[in-house]
Amino acid sequence: MKIIADKNIPFLEGRISGVQPVMLPAAEIDRDAVADADALMVRTRTCCDATLLHDSDVRLVATATIGTDHIDLPWCAANGIAVCNAPGCNAPGVALYVWSSLLRAGFRPEHDTLGVVGHGHVGSIVAQWGRRLGARVLVCDPPRQKAGCDDASYISLRSLLPQCDAVTLHTPLTRQGDCPTFHLINDESMALMKPGAILVNAARGEVADTRALADAIRSGRISKAIIDTWEGEPSPDPRLLALAHVATPHIAGYSVEGKQRATRMALEALHDVLGLDVDLSGLAPAYREPDIITPENITEAFDPAPLTTALKAAPADFERLRNSYPLHSELR
């Protein structure tokens, strides 16, 4: 049994009975490396499609991430390759990032309205914390609304944007279907936003049009942008990087517990699909809502300022800053 794993997947050592994964940098997980592998354990930087996997022995791709836009799901399904992701693994870490950044940017929960676009694992926690902090929270999620989900009062994006002092994005990246999210935030949608609003993108870079977002900041339509995910990663647009109030290298979900959950879910996939014995001891369990949520304990738990300074000073170090980031802990 041969398993190729991204070397930046933590907490993996000694957890697969009888198998020592071959740990490689993402850039070295190529066609030659995976040809005789039974399984891949990857992150967002490995594009898993026909170019990589054709004629290989791979039977499972387990991504230690929420998103799957780096995986050609139809091709894998057609070629008998199982795909498993880690839904919700880092949602509490992203919520901490979003709320600490918003509070530091001047959002006042007792007075202001927050718009949450995407009400899945991350968006639902962000919205829940907002209500506990005293904010008025509006939610837009057309797929869930169409599916008849009744756990929130959903409204349209056009209705949400003019009412909100801050808007935070938590959608997957989709380019087709009834509700594509590619460039969901564009010239038209930003023209609807409340003047001086804050925009947060900790979803996928391509959900927001880089050029339109930069123009909106320069014009004052948006007062501040909090950006963790960028079009063209790992090479963020220099103009948008300079304009962003918070600018971080895709680390919003990089909590100790989130990384442990992601590794646990990838290991569970190895067990379920390939029948391997795995050791899950000591890895974080599913999220439990914190007993105390206050502006003080949120901002004390995470500060994006040092990393923003580092990225703006050295944009070319995006990947190094991302991979060497010291994991923060979630609220307890």
C-alpha positions as CSV (number, residue, x, y, z in Angstrom):
1,M,0.0,0.0,0.0
2,K,1.5,3.4,-1.0
3,I,0.1,6.7,0.1
4,I,1.4,10.1,-1.1
5,A,0.7,12.9,1.4
6,D,1.3,16.7,1.3
7,K,4.1,17.3,3.7
8,N,2.1,20.2,5.2
9,I,-0.7,17.9,6.5
10,P,0.1,17.8,10.3
11,F,-0.5,15.2,13.0
12,L,-0.1,12.3,10.5
13,E,3.0,10.6,11.8
14,G,2.5,7.0,13.0
15,R,-1.3,7.0,12.5
16,I,-1.7,4.5,9.7
17,S,-1.0,0.9,10.7
18,G,1.6,-0.7,8.6
19,V,2.0,2.3,6.2
20,Q,4.4,5.2,6.3
21,P,3.1,7.9,3.9
22,V,5.5,9.4,1.4
23,M,5.4,13.1,2.5
24,L,6.1,15.5,-0.4
25,P,5.8,19.2,-1.0
26,A,2.7,20.0,-3.1
27,A,4.8,21.0,-6.1
28,E,6.3,17.5,-6.2
29,I,3.0,15.6,-6.2
30,D,3.1,15.1,-9.9
31,R,2.2,12.3,-12.4
32,D,5.4,10.4,-11.8
33,A,5.1,10.5,-8.0
34,V,1.5,9.3,-8.0
35,A,1.7,6.7,-10.7
36,D,1.9,3.7,-8.4
37,A,0.1,5.3,-5.4
38,D,-3.1,3.8,-3.9
39,A,-4.2,7.0,-2.3
40,L,-3.4,10.8,-2.2
41,M,-3.8,13.0,0.9
42,V,-3.7,16.6,-0.4
43,R,-4.4,20.2,0.3
44,T,-5.7,23.0,-2.0
45,R,-2.4,23.3,-4.0
46,T,-2.7,19.9,-5.7
47,C,-4.9,19.9,-8.8
48,C,-6.4,16.4,-8.9
49,D,-7.6,15.7,-12.5
50,A,-6.8,13.6,-15.5
51,T,-3.4,15.3,-16.0
52,L,-2.3,14.1,-12.6
53,L,-4.2,10.8,-12.2
54,H,-4.7,9.3,-15.6
55,D,-3.3,5.7,-15.7
56,S,-2.3,5.8,-12.1
57,D,-3.3,3.3,-9.4
58,V,-4.9,5.9,-7.2
59,R,-8.2,4.8,-5.7
60,L,-8.8,7.6,-3.2
61,V,-8.1,11.3,-3.0
62,A,-8.6,12.6,0.5
63,T,-8.2,16.3,0.8
64,A,-7.6,17.8,4.2
65,T,-9.7,20.9,3.2
66,I,-13.3,21.9,3.1
67,G,-13.2,22.9,-0.6
68,T,-13.0,20.6,-3.5
69,D,-12.6,23.1,-6.4
70,H,-9.0,21.7,-6.9
71,I,-10.4,18.3,-7.7
72,D,-12.2,17.2,-10.9
73,L,-15.0,15.5,-9.2
74,P,-16.8,14.2,-12.4
75,W,-13.6,12.8,-13.8
76,C,-12.7,11.0,-10.6
77,A,-16.2,9.6,-10.3
78,A,-16.1,8.3,-13.9
79,N,-12.8,6.7,-13.3
80,G,-13.6,4.9,-10.0
81,I,-11.6,7.2,-7.7
82,A,-13.3,8.0,-4.4
83,V,-13.0,11.6,-3.2
84,C,-13.4,12.6,0.5
85,N,-13.0,16.2,1.9
86,A,-13.2,17.6,5.4
87,P,-16.4,19.6,5.6
88,G,-16.5,22.0,8.6
89,C,-13.1,21.0,9.9
90,N,-11.8,24.6,10.2
91,A,-15.1,26.5,10.5
92,P,-14.6,27.7,14.1
93,G,-11.1,28.9,13.2
94,V,-12.5,30.9,10.2
95,A,-15.3,32.4,12.4
96,L,-12.6,33.5,14.9
97,Y,-10.6,35.1,12.0
98,V,-13.7,36.9,10.6
99,W,-14.9,38.2,13.9
100,S,-11.6,39.3,15.3
101,S,-10.9,41.2,12.0
102,L,-14.3,42.8,11.9
103,L,-14.1,44.0,15.5
104,R,-10.7,45.4,15.0
105,A,-11.9,47.1,11.8
106,G,-14.6,49.0,13.8
107,F,-17.7,46.8,13.3
108,R,-20.0,47.4,16.3
109,P,-22.2,44.4,16.9
110,E,-24.6,46.3,19.2
111,H,-25.3,48.9,16.4
112,D,-24.4,47.4,13.0
113,T,-25.8,44.8,10.6
114,L,-23.8,41.9,9.3
115,G,-24.6,40.1,6.0
116,V,-23.5,36.5,5.8
117,V,-23.4,35.1,2.2
118,G,-23.3,31.4,2.4
119,H,-24.8,29.6,5.4
120,G,-22.9,26.3,5.5
121,H,-20.5,25.1,8.1
122,V,-18.5,28.4,8.3
123,G,-21.3,30.9,7.6
124,S,-23.7,29.4,10.1
125,I,-21.1,29.7,12.9
126,V,-20.2,33.3,11.9
127,A,-23.9,34.2,12.0
128,Q,-24.5,32.4,15.3
129,W,-21.6,34.3,16.9
130,G,-22.9,37.6,15.5
131,R,-26.3,37.1,17.1
132,R,-24.7,36.2,20.4
133,L,-22.6,39.4,20.2
134,G,-25.8,41.4,19.6
135,A,-25.6,42.1,15.9
136,R,-28.5,42.1,13.5
137,V,-27.6,39.3,11.1
138,L,-29.0,38.8,7.5
139,V,-28.3,35.6,5.6
140,C,-28.2,34.9,1.9
141,D,-27.9,31.3,0.6
142,P,-29.9,30.6,-2.6
143,P,-29.0,26.9,-2.8
144,R,-30.2,26.3,0.8
145,Q,-33.3,28.5,0.2
146,K,-34.2,26.5,-2.9
147,A,-33.7,23.3,-1.0
148,G,-36.3,24.4,1.5
149,C,-33.9,24.6,4.5
150,D,-35.8,26.3,7.3
151,D,-33.1,27.0,9.8
152,A,-32.7,30.7,8.7
153,S,-34.7,33.5,7.2
154,Y,-32.9,33.7,3.8
155,I,-33.0,36.8,1.7
156,S,-31.6,37.6,-1.8
157,L,-28.2,39.1,-2.3
158,R,-29.8,42.2,-3.8
159,S,-31.9,42.7,-0.6
160,L,-29.0,42.0,1.8
161,L,-26.2,44.2,0.4
162,P,-27.8,47.7,0.9
163,Q,-28.7,46.9,4.5
164,C,-25.3,45.7,5.8
165,D,-22.5,47.5,7.5
166,A,-20.3,44.5,6.8
167,V,-20.7,41.6,4.4
168,T,-18.7,38.3,4.8
169,L,-18.4,35.6,2.1
170,H,-18.6,31.9,2.9
171,T,-19.6,30.2,-0.3
172,P,-17.8,27.5,-2.3
173,L,-16.4,28.4,-5.7
174,T,-18.7,27.3,-8.4
175,R,-18.8,28.4,-12.1
176,Q,-21.8,26.5,-13.3
177,G,-25.3,25.5,-12.1
178,D,-28.2,27.6,-10.9
179,C,-26.2,29.6,-8.4
180,P,-22.6,30.1,-9.6
181,T,-20.4,32.0,-7.2
182,F,-17.5,33.0,-9.5
183,H,-17.3,36.8,-9.3
184,L,-20.5,36.9,-7.3
185,I,-19.1,40.1,-5.9
186,N,-18.6,42.4,-8.9
187,D,-19.2,45.9,-10.1
188,E,-23.0,45.4,-10.0
189,S,-23.2,43.9,-6.6
190,M,-20.7,46.3,-5.0
191,A,-22.8,49.2,-6.4
192,L,-25.6,47.9,-4.2
193,M,-23.6,47.8,-1.0
194,K,-24.1,50.3,1.7
195,P,-21.5,53.1,1.3
196,G,-18.6,52.6,3.6
197,A,-19.4,48.9,4.3
198,I,-16.7,46.4,5.1
199,L,-16.2,43.3,2.9
200,V,-14.7,40.1,4.1
201,N,-13.5,37.3,1.8
202,A,-12.4,34.2,3.6
203,A,-14.0,31.8,1.1
204,R,-12.3,31.6,-2.3
205,G,-10.5,34.4,-4.0
206,E,-12.5,34.1,-7.2
207,V,-15.8,34.8,-5.5
208,A,-14.9,38.5,-5.6
209,D,-13.7,40.2,-8.7
210,T,-10.3,41.6,-7.9
211,R,-10.4,44.6,-10.2
212,A,-13.9,45.6,-9.1
213,L,-13.1,45.2,-5.4
214,A,-10.0,47.4,-5.7
215,D,-12.0,50.0,-7.5
216,A,-14.7,49.9,-4.8
217,I,-12.1,50.5,-2.1
218,R,-10.5,53.4,-4.0
219,S,-13.9,55.0,-4.6
220,G,-14.9,54.7,-0.9
221,R,-17.9,52.5,-1.7
222,I,-16.2,49.9,0.5
223,S,-14.4,51.4,3.5
224,K,-12.3,48.3,4.4
225,A,-11.5,44.9,2.8
226,I,-10.5,41.9,4.9
227,I,-9.0,39.4,2.6
228,D,-7.7,35.9,3.3
229,T,-8.3,34.3,-0.1
230,W,-7.1,35.8,-3.4
231,E,-7.6,35.4,-7.1
232,G,-4.3,34.1,-8.5
233,E,-2.9,32.6,-5.3
234,P,-0.1,32.5,-4.4
235,S,0.4,35.8,-6.2
236,P,-2.1,38.3,-4.9
237,D,-2.9,41.3,-7.0
238,P,-0.4,44.1,-5.9
239,R,-3.0,46.8,-6.1
240,L,-5.6,45.0,-4.0
241,L,-3.0,43.8,-1.5
242,A,-1.9,47.4,-0.9
243,L,-5.5,48.6,-0.5
244,A,-6.7,45.8,1.8
245,H,-7.2,46.6,5.5
246,V,-6.4,43.0,6.5
247,A,-4.4,40.9,4.1
248,T,-3.4,37.3,5.0
249,P,-2.1,34.3,3.1
250,H,-5.1,31.9,3.2
251,I,-4.7,31.0,6.9
252,A,-8.1,31.9,8.3
253,G,-8.9,28.3,9.1
254,Y,-5.4,27.5,10.4
255,S,-6.3,26.6,13.9
256,V,-4.8,23.7,15.9
257,E,-8.2,22.0,16.2
258,G,-9.1,22.6,12.6
259,K,-5.9,21.0,11.3
260,Q,-6.5,18.0,13.7
261,R,-10.1,17.6,12.4
262,A,-9.0,17.7,8.8
263,T,-6.3,15.1,9.4
264,R,-8.8,12.9,11.3
265,M,-11.3,13.1,8.4
266,A,-8.7,12.2,5.9
267,L,-7.6,9.2,8.1
268,E,-11.3,8.1,8.4
269,A,-11.5,8.1,4.6
270,L,-8.4,5.8,4.4
271,H,-10.2,3.5,6.8
272,D,-13.6,3.6,5.1
273,V,-12.4,3.3,1.5
274,L,-9.2,1.3,1.7
275,G,-9.9,-0.6,5.0
276,L,-6.7,0.7,6.7
277,D,-6.4,0.7,10.5
278,V,-5.8,4.3,11.7
279,D,-5.2,5.9,15.0
280,L,-7.4,8.9,15.7
281,S,-6.5,9.4,19.4
282,G,-5.8,12.9,20.5
283,L,-7.3,14.5,17.4
284,A,-9.9,17.3,17.9
285,P,-13.6,16.2,17.9
286,A,-16.5,18.0,16.2
287,Y,-17.1,21.7,17.0
288,R,-18.9,22.6,20.2
289,E,-20.1,26.1,20.7
290,P,-18.0,28.1,23.2
291,D,-19.5,28.9,26.5
292,I,-18.4,32.5,26.3
293,I,-18.3,34.7,23.2
294,T,-17.3,38.4,23.8
295,P,-15.4,41.0,21.7
296,E,-12.7,40.8,24.3
297,N,-12.0,37.1,24.2
298,I,-12.3,37.0,20.4
299,T,-9.7,39.8,19.8
300,E,-7.4,38.4,22.5
301,A,-7.5,35.0,20.7
302,F,-6.4,36.2,17.3
303,D,-4.7,39.3,15.8
304,P,-4.3,39.5,12.0
305,A,-2.1,42.6,12.1
306,P,1.4,41.0,12.2
307,L,0.7,38.7,9.3
308,T,-0.9,41.5,7.3
309,T,2.3,43.6,7.8
310,A,4.5,40.6,6.8
311,L,2.5,39.8,3.6
312,K,2.3,43.4,2.5
313,A,6.1,43.7,3.0
314,A,6.9,40.5,1.1
315,P,4.1,39.4,-1.3
316,A,6.4,36.8,-2.9
317,D,6.6,35.0,0.5
318,F,2.9,34.1,0.3
319,E,3.5,30.3,0.4
320,R,6.2,30.5,3.0
321,L,4.1,32.7,5.3
322,R,1.2,30.3,4.8
323,N,3.1,27.1,5.5
324,S,5.1,28.5,8.4
325,Y,2.1,30.1,10.1
326,P,1.9,29.2,13.9
327,L,-1.6,27.7,14.3
328,H,-4.0,29.7,16.5
329,S,-6.4,28.0,18.9
330,E,-10.2,28.2,18.7
331,L,-12.4,29.7,21.3
332,R,-13.3,27.2,24.0
